[in-house]
Amino acid sequence: MSDDDAEIMTGQQVADLLQVSPRTLEEWRQTRTGPPYRRMGRHVRYMRREVLAWFESLAMHA
């Protein structure tokens, strides 16, 4: 695991990485369909490696 994979990311950073709006990310949290996240008080944070693993799990094969 590289240091980048252990990076803690904000919602805005994840939205930018996935090329979605912060609102979409919020909707995914509410419906539990998005990447894993953690709450630190009022703040939501993501682990980069978990976001990338979640994204990879969405791959569709024909």
PDB file of N, CA, C and O in Angstrom:
ATOM      1  N   MET A   1       0.851  -1.173   0.000  1.00  0.00           N
ATOM      2  CA  MET A   1       0.000   0.000   0.000  1.00  0.00           C
ATOM      3  C   MET A   1       0.896   1.236   0.000  1.00  0.00           C
ATOM      4  O   MET A   1       1.817   1.347   0.810  1.00  0.00           O
ATOM      5  N   SER A   2       0.623   2.141  -0.897  1.00  0.00           N
ATOM      6  CA  SER A   2       1.405   3.372  -0.955  1.00  0.00           C
ATOM      7  C   SER A   2       0.810   4.411  -0.016  1.00  0.00           C
ATOM      8  O   SER A   2      -0.313   4.261   0.464  1.00  0.00           O
ATOM      9  N   ASP A   3       1.572   5.461   0.239  1.00  0.00           N
ATOM     10  CA  ASP A   3       1.071   6.547   1.078  1.00  0.00           C
ATOM     11  C   ASP A   3      -0.158   7.188   0.463  1.00  0.00           C
ATOM     12  O   ASP A   3      -1.060   7.619   1.181  1.00  0.00           O
ATOM     13  N   ASP A   4      -0.202   7.256  -0.876  1.00  0.00           N
ATOM     14  CA  ASP A   4      -1.367   7.839  -1.545  1.00  0.00           C
ATOM     15  C   ASP A   4      -2.627   7.038  -1.256  1.00  0.00           C
ATOM     16  O   ASP A   4      -3.700   7.617  -1.087  1.00  0.00           O
ATOM     17  N   ASP A   5      -2.515   5.702  -1.195  1.00  0.00           N
ATOM     18  CA  ASP A   5      -3.673   4.854  -0.938  1.00  0.00           C
ATOM     19  C   ASP A   5      -4.228   5.066   0.464  1.00  0.00           C
ATOM     20  O   ASP A   5      -5.422   4.870   0.692  1.00  0.00           O
ATOM     21  N   ALA A   6      -3.376   5.464   1.407  1.00  0.00           N
ATOM     22  CA  ALA A   6      -3.798   5.682   2.784  1.00  0.00           C
ATOM     23  C   ALA A   6      -4.315   7.101   2.998  1.00  0.00           C
ATOM     24  O   ALA A   6      -4.714   7.462   4.106  1.00  0.00           O
ATOM     25  N   GLU A   7      -4.308   7.893   1.949  1.00  0.00           N
ATOM     26  CA  GLU A   7      -4.707   9.292   2.051  1.00  0.00           C
ATOM     27  C   GLU A   7      -6.156   9.419   2.521  1.00  0.00           C
ATOM     28  O   GLU A   7      -7.038   8.695   2.058  1.00  0.00           O
ATOM     29  N   ILE A   8      -6.383  10.340   3.437  1.00  0.00           N
ATOM     30  CA  ILE A   8      -7.728  10.680   3.889  1.00  0.00           C
ATOM     31  C   ILE A   8      -8.225  11.817   3.011  1.00  0.00           C
ATOM     32  O   ILE A   8      -7.529  12.815   2.822  1.00  0.00           O
ATOM     33  N   MET A   9      -9.436  11.663   2.474  1.00  0.00           N
ATOM     34  CA  MET A   9      -9.959  12.624   1.510  1.00  0.00           C
ATOM     35  C   MET A   9     -11.261  13.242   2.003  1.00  0.00           C
ATOM     36  O   MET A   9     -12.029  12.613   2.731  1.00  0.00           O
ATOM     37  N   THR A  10     -11.493  14.478   1.595  1.00  0.00           N
ATOM     38  CA  THR A  10     -12.762  15.150   1.862  1.00  0.00           C
ATOM     39  C   THR A  10     -13.775  14.736   0.800  1.00  0.00           C
ATOM     40  O   THR A  10     -13.420  14.130  -0.211  1.00  0.00           O
ATOM     41  N   GLY A  11     -15.027  15.068   1.041  1.00  0.00           N
ATOM     42  CA  GLY A  11     -16.060  14.801   0.048  1.00  0.00           C
ATOM     43  C   GLY A  11     -15.789  15.506  -1.265  1.00  0.00           C
ATOM     44  O   GLY A  11     -16.019  14.938  -2.333  1.00  0.00           O
ATOM     45  N   GLN A  12     -15.309  16.725  -1.202  1.00  0.00           N
ATOM     46  CA  GLN A  12     -15.008  17.472  -2.429  1.00  0.00           C
ATOM     47  C   GLN A  12     -13.904  16.781  -3.219  1.00  0.00           C
ATOM     48  O   GLN A  12     -13.979  16.691  -4.445  1.00  0.00           O
ATOM     49  N   GLN A  13     -12.887  16.296  -2.531  1.00  0.00           N
ATOM     50  CA  GLN A  13     -11.797  15.597  -3.214  1.00  0.00           C
ATOM     51  C   GLN A  13     -12.296  14.313  -3.878  1.00  0.00           C
ATOM     52  O   GLN A  13     -11.894  13.986  -4.994  1.00  0.00           O
ATOM     53  N   VAL A  14     -13.168  13.596  -3.188  1.00  0.00           N
ATOM     54  CA  VAL A  14     -13.721  12.361  -3.756  1.00  0.00           C
ATOM     55  C   VAL A  14     -14.621  12.686  -4.941  1.00  0.00           C
ATOM     56  O   VAL A  14     -14.569  12.008  -5.967  1.00  0.00           O
ATOM     57  N   ALA A  15     -15.440  13.714  -4.803  1.00  0.00           N
ATOM     58  CA  ALA A  15     -16.300  14.125  -5.917  1.00  0.00           C
ATOM     59  C   ALA A  15     -15.455  14.485  -7.133  1.00  0.00           C
ATOM     60  O   ALA A  15     -15.789  14.108  -8.256  1.00  0.00           O
ATOM     61  N   ASP A  16     -14.377  15.201  -6.916  1.00  0.00           N
ATOM     62  CA  ASP A  16     -13.478  15.557  -8.021  1.00  0.00           C
ATOM     63  C   ASP A  16     -12.848  14.306  -8.635  1.00  0.00           C
ATOM     64  O   ASP A  16     -12.774  14.183  -9.858  1.00  0.00           O
ATOM     65  N   LEU A  17     -12.398  13.386  -7.792  1.00  0.00           N
ATOM     66  CA  LEU A  17     -11.772  12.155  -8.275  1.00  0.00           C
ATOM     67  C   LEU A  17     -12.740  11.343  -9.132  1.00  0.00           C
ATOM     68  O   LEU A  17     -12.363  10.824 -10.183  1.00  0.00           O
ATOM     69  N   LEU A  18     -13.989  11.235  -8.678  1.00  0.00           N
ATOM     70  CA  LEU A  18     -14.985  10.424  -9.379  1.00  0.00           C
ATOM     71  C   LEU A  18     -15.732  11.204 -10.461  1.00  0.00           C
ATOM     72  O   LEU A  18     -16.534  10.639 -11.203  1.00  0.00           O
ATOM     73  N   GLN A  19     -15.464  12.486 -10.539  1.00  0.00           N
ATOM     74  CA  GLN A  19     -16.103  13.372 -11.520  1.00  0.00           C
ATOM     75  C   GLN A  19     -17.622  13.381 -11.360  1.00  0.00           C
ATOM     76  O   GLN A  19     -18.370  13.242 -12.328  1.00  0.00           O
ATOM     77  N   VAL A  20     -18.050  13.547 -10.115  1.00  0.00           N
ATOM     78  CA  VAL A  20     -19.464  13.706  -9.786  1.00  0.00           C
ATOM     79  C   VAL A  20     -19.591  14.944  -8.909  1.00  0.00           C
ATOM     80  O   VAL A  20     -18.594  15.469  -8.414  1.00  0.00           O
ATOM     81  N   SER A  21     -20.806  15.398  -8.724  1.00  0.00           N
ATOM     82  CA  SER A  21     -21.007  16.568  -7.875  1.00  0.00           C
ATOM     83  C   SER A  21     -20.976  16.152  -6.403  1.00  0.00           C
ATOM     84  O   SER A  21     -21.249  14.998  -6.073  1.00  0.00           O
ATOM     85  N   PRO A  22     -20.643  17.095  -5.523  1.00  0.00           N
ATOM     86  CA  PRO A  22     -20.708  16.795  -4.089  1.00  0.00           C
ATOM     87  C   PRO A  22     -22.118  16.364  -3.666  1.00  0.00           C
ATOM     88  O   PRO A  22     -22.273  15.554  -2.752  1.00  0.00           O
ATOM     89  N   ARG A  23     -23.128  16.901  -4.323  1.00  0.00           N
ATOM     90  CA  ARG A  23     -24.515  16.529  -4.021  1.00  0.00           C
ATOM     91  C   ARG A  23     -24.767  15.051  -4.347  1.00  0.00           C
ATOM     92  O   ARG A  23     -25.449  14.353  -3.596  1.00  0.00           O
ATOM     93  N   THR A  24     -24.219  14.585  -5.461  1.00  0.00           N
ATOM     94  CA  THR A  24     -24.355  13.166  -5.815  1.00  0.00           C
ATOM     95  C   THR A  24     -23.716  12.298  -4.745  1.00  0.00           C
ATOM     96  O   THR A  24     -24.285  11.283  -4.343  1.00  0.00           O
ATOM     97  N   LEU A  25     -22.552  12.685  -4.289  1.00  0.00           N
ATOM     98  CA  LEU A  25     -21.865  11.945  -3.230  1.00  0.00           C
ATOM     99  C   LEU A  25     -22.723  11.911  -1.960  1.00  0.00           C
ATOM    100  O   LEU A  25     -22.815  10.881  -1.292  1.00  0.00           O
ATOM    101  N   GLU A  26     -23.340  13.030  -1.640  1.00  0.00           N
ATOM    102  CA  GLU A  26     -24.227  13.097  -0.471  1.00  0.00           C
ATOM    103  C   GLU A  26     -25.421  12.158  -0.643  1.00  0.00           C
ATOM    104  O   GLU A  26     -25.803  11.468   0.302  1.00  0.00           O
ATOM    105  N   GLU A  27     -26.009  12.124  -1.831  1.00  0.00           N
ATOM    106  CA  GLU A  27     -27.134  11.222  -2.098  1.00  0.00           C
ATOM    107  C   GLU A  27     -26.701   9.765  -1.961  1.00  0.00           C
ATOM    108  O   GLU A  27     -27.442   8.939  -1.428  1.00  0.00           O
ATOM    109  N   TRP A  28     -25.503   9.454  -2.443  1.00  0.00           N
ATOM    110  CA  TRP A  28     -24.987   8.093  -2.308  1.00  0.00           C
ATOM    111  C   TRP A  28     -24.825   7.719  -0.840  1.00  0.00           C
ATOM    112  O   TRP A  28     -25.085   6.575  -0.467  1.00  0.00           O
ATOM    113  N   ARG A  29     -24.400   8.663   0.001  1.00  0.00           N
ATOM    114  CA  ARG A  29     -24.277   8.378   1.438  1.00  0.00           C
ATOM    115  C   ARG A  29     -25.650   8.093   2.026  1.00  0.00           C
ATOM    116  O   ARG A  29     -25.811   7.159   2.811  1.00  0.00           O
ATOM    117  N   GLN A  30     -26.636   8.894   1.649  1.00  0.00           N
ATOM    118  CA  GLN A  30     -27.983   8.732   2.198  1.00  0.00           C
ATOM    119  C   GLN A  30     -28.616   7.411   1.786  1.00  0.00           C
ATOM    120  O   GLN A  30     -29.376   6.816   2.551  1.00  0.00           O
ATOM    121  N   THR A  31     -28.304   6.954   0.579  1.00  0.00           N
ATOM    122  CA  THR A  31     -28.884   5.704   0.081  1.00  0.00           C
ATOM    123  C   THR A  31     -27.945   4.515   0.268  1.00  0.00           C
ATOM    124  O   THR A  31     -28.272   3.390  -0.110  1.00  0.00           O
ATOM    125  N   ARG A  32     -26.783   4.773   0.852  1.00  0.00           N
ATOM    126  CA  ARG A  32     -25.776   3.737   1.114  1.00  0.00           C
ATOM    127  C   ARG A  32     -25.359   3.002  -0.163  1.00  0.00           C
ATOM    128  O   ARG A  32     -25.177   1.785  -0.159  1.00  0.00           O
ATOM    129  N   THR A  33     -25.210   3.752  -1.244  1.00  0.00           N
ATOM    130  CA  THR A  33     -24.804   3.155  -2.515  1.00  0.00           C
ATOM    131  C   THR A  33     -23.421   3.618  -2.960  1.00  0.00           C
ATOM    132  O   THR A  33     -22.916   3.157  -3.983  1.00  0.00           O
ATOM    133  N   GLY A  34     -22.814   4.510  -2.215  1.00  0.00           N
ATOM    134  CA  GLY A  34     -21.527   5.074  -2.600  1.00  0.00           C
ATOM    135  C   GLY A  34     -20.363   4.415  -1.891  1.00  0.00           C
ATOM    136  O   GLY A  34     -20.514   3.375  -1.250  1.00  0.00           O
ATOM    137  N   PRO A  35     -19.208   5.031  -2.013  1.00  0.00           N
ATOM    138  CA  PRO A  35     -18.011   4.476  -1.377  1.00  0.00           C
ATOM    139  C   PRO A  35     -18.094   4.566   0.150  1.00  0.00           C
ATOM    140  O   PRO A  35     -18.794   5.426   0.685  1.00  0.00           O
ATOM    141  N   PRO A  36     -17.381   3.680   0.848  1.00  0.00           N
ATOM    142  CA  PRO A  36     -17.359   3.730   2.314  1.00  0.00           C
ATOM    143  C   PRO A  36     -16.825   5.076   2.807  1.00  0.00           C
ATOM    144  O   PRO A  36     -15.947   5.677   2.189  1.00  0.00           O
ATOM    145  N   TYR A  37     -17.369   5.527   3.921  1.00  0.00           N
ATOM    146  CA  TYR A  37     -16.944   6.807   4.494  1.00  0.00           C
ATOM    147  C   TYR A  37     -16.952   6.706   6.007  1.00  0.00           C
ATOM    148  O   TYR A  37     -17.461   5.748   6.587  1.00  0.00           O
ATOM    149  N   ARG A  38     -16.373   7.722   6.627  1.00  0.00           N
ATOM    150  CA  ARG A  38     -16.347   7.807   8.084  1.00  0.00           C
ATOM    151  C   ARG A  38     -16.773   9.203   8.502  1.00  0.00           C
ATOM    152  O   ARG A  38     -16.512  10.184   7.805  1.00  0.00           O
ATOM    153  N   ARG A  39     -17.427   9.275   9.642  1.00  0.00           N
ATOM    154  CA  ARG A  39     -17.773  10.577  10.217  1.00  0.00           C
ATOM    155  C   ARG A  39     -16.800  10.874  11.346  1.00  0.00           C
ATOM    156  O   ARG A  39     -16.531  10.037  12.209  1.00  0.00           O
ATOM    157  N   MET A  40     -16.285  12.090  11.308  1.00  0.00           N
ATOM    158  CA  MET A  40     -15.426  12.578  12.383  1.00  0.00           C
ATOM    159  C   MET A  40     -16.110  13.838  12.898  1.00  0.00           C
ATOM    160  O   MET A  40     -15.876  14.937  12.394  1.00  0.00           O
ATOM    161  N   GLY A  41     -16.955  13.665  13.905  1.00  0.00           N
ATOM    162  CA  GLY A  41     -17.782  14.788  14.331  1.00  0.00           C
ATOM    163  C   GLY A  41     -18.776  15.107  13.228  1.00  0.00           C
ATOM    164  O   GLY A  41     -19.548  14.244  12.809  1.00  0.00           O
ATOM    165  N   ARG A  42     -18.758  16.342  12.760  1.00  0.00           N
ATOM    166  CA  ARG A  42     -19.647  16.760  11.671  1.00  0.00           C
ATOM    167  C   ARG A  42     -19.046  16.497  10.301  1.00  0.00           C
ATOM    168  O   ARG A  42     -19.711  16.682   9.282  1.00  0.00           O
ATOM    169  N   HIS A  43     -17.797  16.068  10.272  1.00  0.00           N
ATOM    170  CA  HIS A  43     -17.076  15.945   9.008  1.00  0.00           C
ATOM    171  C   HIS A  43     -17.140  14.518   8.463  1.00  0.00           C
ATOM    172  O   HIS A  43     -17.065  13.545   9.214  1.00  0.00           O
ATOM    173  N   VAL A  44     -17.277  14.420   7.149  1.00  0.00           N
ATOM    174  CA  VAL A  44     -17.262  13.133   6.462  1.00  0.00           C
ATOM    175  C   VAL A  44     -15.908  12.993   5.779  1.00  0.00           C
ATOM    176  O   VAL A  44     -15.442  13.918   5.113  1.00  0.00           O
ATOM    177  N   ARG A  45     -15.284  11.841   5.944  1.00  0.00           N
ATOM    178  CA  ARG A  45     -13.981  11.601   5.334  1.00  0.00           C
ATOM    179  C   ARG A  45     -13.970  10.227   4.671  1.00  0.00           C
ATOM    180  O   ARG A  45     -14.695   9.315   5.068  1.00  0.00           O
ATOM    181  N   TYR A  46     -13.132  10.108   3.660  1.00  0.00           N
ATOM    182  CA  TYR A  46     -13.002   8.888   2.879  1.00  0.00           C
ATOM    183  C   TYR A  46     -11.539   8.473   2.853  1.00  0.00           C
ATOM    184  O   TYR A  46     -10.643   9.315   2.922  1.00  0.00           O
ATOM    185  N   MET A  47     -11.305   7.176   2.754  1.00  0.00           N
ATOM    186  CA  MET A  47      -9.956   6.655   2.532  1.00  0.00           C
ATOM    187  C   MET A  47      -9.817   6.425   1.033  1.00  0.00           C
ATOM    188  O   MET A  47     -10.656   5.761   0.423  1.00  0.00           O
ATOM    189  N   ARG A  48      -8.777   6.963   0.449  1.00  0.00           N
ATOM    190  CA  ARG A  48      -8.583   6.856  -0.998  1.00  0.00           C
ATOM    191  C   ARG A  48      -8.630   5.401  -1.475  1.00  0.00           C
ATOM    192  O   ARG A  48      -9.280   5.103  -2.478  1.00  0.00           O
ATOM    193  N   ARG A  49      -7.954   4.503  -0.773  1.00  0.00           N
ATOM    194  CA  ARG A  49      -7.923   3.100  -1.213  1.00  0.00           C
ATOM    195  C   ARG A  49      -9.325   2.493  -1.225  1.00  0.00           C
ATOM    196  O   ARG A  49      -9.638   1.681  -2.097  1.00  0.00           O
ATOM    197  N   GLU A  50     -10.173   2.877  -0.268  1.00  0.00           N
ATOM    198  CA  GLU A  50     -11.531   2.341  -0.221  1.00  0.00           C
ATOM    199  C   GLU A  50     -12.391   2.910  -1.340  1.00  0.00           C
ATOM    200  O   GLU A  50     -13.229   2.206  -1.903  1.00  0.00           O
ATOM    201  N   VAL A  51     -12.185   4.179  -1.661  1.00  0.00           N
ATOM    202  CA  VAL A  51     -12.920   4.794  -2.771  1.00  0.00           C
ATOM    203  C   VAL A  51     -12.547   4.098  -4.076  1.00  0.00           C
ATOM    204  O   VAL A  51     -13.419   3.768  -4.879  1.00  0.00           O
ATOM    205  N   LEU A  52     -11.249   3.875  -4.287  1.00  0.00           N
ATOM    206  CA  LEU A  52     -10.797   3.228  -5.518  1.00  0.00           C
ATOM    207  C   LEU A  52     -11.282   1.779  -5.590  1.00  0.00           C
ATOM    208  O   LEU A  52     -11.661   1.311  -6.664  1.00  0.00           O
ATOM    209  N   ALA A  53     -11.274   1.068  -4.470  1.00  0.00           N
ATOM    210  CA  ALA A  53     -11.766  -0.315  -4.446  1.00  0.00           C
ATOM    211  C   ALA A  53     -13.260  -0.350  -4.751  1.00  0.00           C
ATOM    212  O   ALA A  53     -13.721  -1.213  -5.499  1.00  0.00           O
ATOM    213  N   TRP A  54     -14.015   0.579  -4.179  1.00  0.00           N
ATOM    214  CA  TRP A  54     -15.452   0.661  -4.458  1.00  0.00           C
ATOM    215  C   TRP A  54     -15.682   0.915  -5.941  1.00  0.00           C
ATOM    216  O   TRP A  54     -16.533   0.276  -6.559  1.00  0.00           O
ATOM    217  N   PHE A  55     -14.931   1.840  -6.509  1.00  0.00           N
ATOM    218  CA  PHE A  55     -15.076   2.165  -7.924  1.00  0.00           C
ATOM    219  C   PHE A  55     -14.752   0.947  -8.791  1.00  0.00           C
ATOM    220  O   PHE A  55     -15.464   0.660  -9.753  1.00  0.00           O
ATOM    221  N   GLU A  56     -13.686   0.240  -8.452  1.00  0.00           N
ATOM    222  CA  GLU A  56     -13.317  -0.967  -9.208  1.00  0.00           C
ATOM    223  C   GLU A  56     -14.420  -2.022  -9.135  1.00  0.00           C
ATOM    224  O   GLU A  56     -14.635  -2.764 -10.093  1.00  0.00           O
ATOM    225  N   SER A  57     -15.112  -2.089  -8.009  1.00  0.00           N
ATOM    226  CA  SER A  57     -16.169  -3.097  -7.842  1.00  0.00           C
ATOM    227  C   SER A  57     -17.366  -2.831  -8.752  1.00  0.00           C
ATOM    228  O   SER A  57     -18.214  -3.705  -8.932  1.00  0.00           O
ATOM    229  N   LEU A  58     -17.439  -1.644  -9.319  1.00  0.00           N
ATOM    230  CA  LEU A  58     -18.552  -1.293 -10.203  1.00  0.00           C
ATOM    231  C   LEU A  58     -18.335  -1.766 -11.633  1.00  0.00           C
ATOM    232  O   LEU A  58     -19.233  -1.648 -12.467  1.00  0.00           O
ATOM    233  N   ALA A  59     -17.155  -2.298 -11.926  1.00  0.00           N
ATOM    234  CA  ALA A  59     -16.823  -2.704 -13.298  1.00  0.00           C
ATOM    235  C   ALA A  59     -17.845  -3.714 -13.810  1.00  0.00           C
ATOM    236  O   ALA A  59     -18.219  -4.661 -13.119  1.00  0.00           O
ATOM    237  N   MET A  60     -18.278  -3.480 -15.035  1.00  0.00           N
ATOM    238  CA  MET A  60     -19.232  -4.384 -15.683  1.00  0.00           C
ATOM    239  C   MET A  60     -18.513  -5.103 -16.816  1.00  0.00           C
ATOM    240  O   MET A  60     -17.762  -4.498 -17.581  1.00  0.00           O
ATOM    241  N   HIS A  61     -18.754  -6.385 -16.905  1.00  0.00           N
ATOM    242  CA  HIS A  61     -18.107  -7.191 -17.938  1.00  0.00           C
ATOM    243  C   HIS A  61     -19.171  -7.711 -18.895  1.00  0.00           C
ATOM    244  O   HIS A  61     -20.204  -8.233 -18.476  1.00  0.00           O
ATOM    245  N   ALA A  62     -18.902  -7.559 -20.176  1.00  0.00           N
ATOM    246  CA  ALA A  62     -19.869  -8.003 -21.186  1.00  0.00           C
ATOM    247  C   ALA A  62     -19.771  -9.497 -21.405  1.00  0.00           C
ATOM    248  O   ALA A  62     -20.509 -10.052 -22.219  1.00  0.00           O
TER     249      ALA A  62
END
